[in-house]
Amino acid sequence: MSRIIATAAINGAYKLVEKAETALEAALGSNPESAAVEFPNTGYFLPIIYGTTGEEVKTLGDCRRVLRSARELLPPRVKGQHWVPYLGHTLDAGMATLWSEEVYEALKYLDPAKCPYTKTVAPTDSNLWLGAADDVIMRERGIEFVDGTAPGFAAVVGAAPDSKTAVRIARELQENNLYVFMCSEDGGRRFAEQLAEENVQMGWETRLVPFGQEISAAVFALGFAARAALSFGGVQPGDYRRMLLYNKYRVFAFVLAMGTVTEEWYATAAGAINYGFPVIADTDIPPILPTGVCLYEHVVPNVKHDEMVKRAIYIRGLKVVPSTVDIPVRFGPAFEGERIRKEDMQIEAGNPKVDLPSFEYCRTLPTDKVEDGKITVVGPELDALPEGACVPLGILVEVSGAKMQHDFEPILERQIHTFLNCAQGLFHMGQRDGNWIRYSKEAFAAGLRFKHIGTILHAKLREEYSAIVDKCQVTIFTNREDVEREIVAARAAYAERDARMAGMTDEAVEVFYSCSLCQSFAPNHICIITPEHPGLCGAYNWLDGRAAFEIVPTGPNQPVPKADPTDARLGQWRSVNNFVFEKSNRKLERFSAYSMMTDPMTSCGCFECISAILPMTNGIMIVDRDHPDMTPCGMKFSTLAGSVGGGNQTPGFLGHSKMYISSKKFVSADGGFKRITWMPRKLKDAIREKLNARARDEGIENFVDMVADETLATTEEQVMEHMAKVGHPALTMEPML
Ligand code: SF4
């Protein structure tokens, strides 16, 4: 253990505890002890403090108590002659630092008018700094840590020597699918500002997240990691050991320190090392090479800028398999969220706002009709089009394979959106005959053309779906008459698919499919996906499960035989229960496919919605994760998610997808859709058509209008008043409890 590092980290910790104490006293000068302290829209309070101590910091008075604990945790200062500073002392100093920094940052939210953060998902025209991520962001992004599209994050502290180097490092991190969390400054320069100088698009969508100008903003990154453990890992607040170990083994994060390492940086880095996150620095500081708290080295100095990312990935023990798509721009999920504004656009194709036909369609052909790798552009290529042009678009993907089935076509077709958006400077929206793409001027200048749509789709479909796709050819149409001709067959196929899926019922199949993808975060969680009950994240339906099993027979989606029914009303089968018992690490003995009251499915944390019983209404409310406000059950989505998630079975509460709400099997054992008494207005509008159609089948017209929303009711009593007014069916149903 370096004496220099320990000395600096402990000194830094003293400074930062004091800084937070001073800020707190200033806040108490103009606010009572009871003044509310919180990060926006979160059920995790101040998440590092909550995760490590279980303390629910809600007021200035609570902050005072936490800072007292932080001061008590500070180790003795290092004296010239005494060699006391060992790793334990330094780590304690790091934790005291994080608590103090978290309080210090939370105090910035006390006066909304003075808050330095945008509280948005991307920088605004006048402010680069986003501040704390709310729970909506946490849940949306958390799924990427679950499914592996984002293996971790780099916390970038300081600034690169120049803006071009900053862009190179950021792009390399993005290409490795990592999030980039930025804070602090070096010599008046900041990494995020350097990216802004180069017009790099930042925000959660592009995984380049400017948190804050001070080193204390590093707590937003570490708080995100703490919430990952609490939200997806089933770690209980205060179980600091499990929280830190969870991060060490499951969240692949590291710190890139660029510039002069101050005592405050050392102290914060010591906090990060507690999580098992190593520090890679570009300056000549003492190393900490032995392994222990981190998987490999803890502090690695003097790394050249063009080696920093590779070195960090190696030291953190992260295995990244870079994609090998041969196109002239960068490619990776981090570019998925890029938007191309009109002024940056070279051309667009298929914009639905303009009268232009467009489609994308995947179909299976006999093997002799597919020439693997053949890419054809029918109509003008990009070079033949003037800047700003808008043209029709047809993307026809034809595949063959011994194991290919028609049911897999929509699954492959859905990937077009994901794959094309991974190309830097290519933007894709919509699906089927509502698709739309834009090329940026930069991508065009780099050489990206229409033909590369084919290159991307061929490479990715062959790479990720090799078990079912033996051959793939792609044709891109950019002439109106060609698109109008080809679209006829595409539309006929869409209609036929819709009819097939709509007719699928649980009764008609012999097997369901499991999904255990979320077990990396919620070890006991298992989704059972049936034709009428999709995965609770909304991303996987029964056909997806079946295709995924065909593609990777040993993967997270396994067939679950549906045999030996024990309770048809609840949806229980002995074979399913046996499967769930084994796959939930023997934690769950029974599982009901159709009930939220008796043995409901576990909830991992990725659910789109939560249903919760509202006892007074004899019904349930549903809240989706986009609704940040209070609900009639007295909890916000984030608080509900905290209590329901983590792989627990919680009778009376159920995590589920939006799609499931209009399913015939939606909590059918408990009375079905007729129990729904409250939903946020936006959710009502999003599912209005389907839910009304479902209700019409049972003789109820305009059911969605019978459901209260936040504009009509915010308490259970008000929900009941609305129900009485509209004659809600739950009023006459048998008691739920
Ligand atoms: S289907 Fe279930 S287990 Fe699979 S990713 Fe979605 S929520 Fe997680």
Boltz pocket constraint, residues with backbone or C-beta under 6 A from the ligand:
constraints:
  - pocket:
      binder: B
      contacts: [[A, 515], [A, 516], [A, 517], [A, 518], [A, 519], [A, 525], [A, 526], [A, 527], [A, 535], [A, 536], [A, 537], [A, 538], [A, 539], [A, 540], [A, 604], [A, 606], [A, 607]]
      max_distance: 6.0
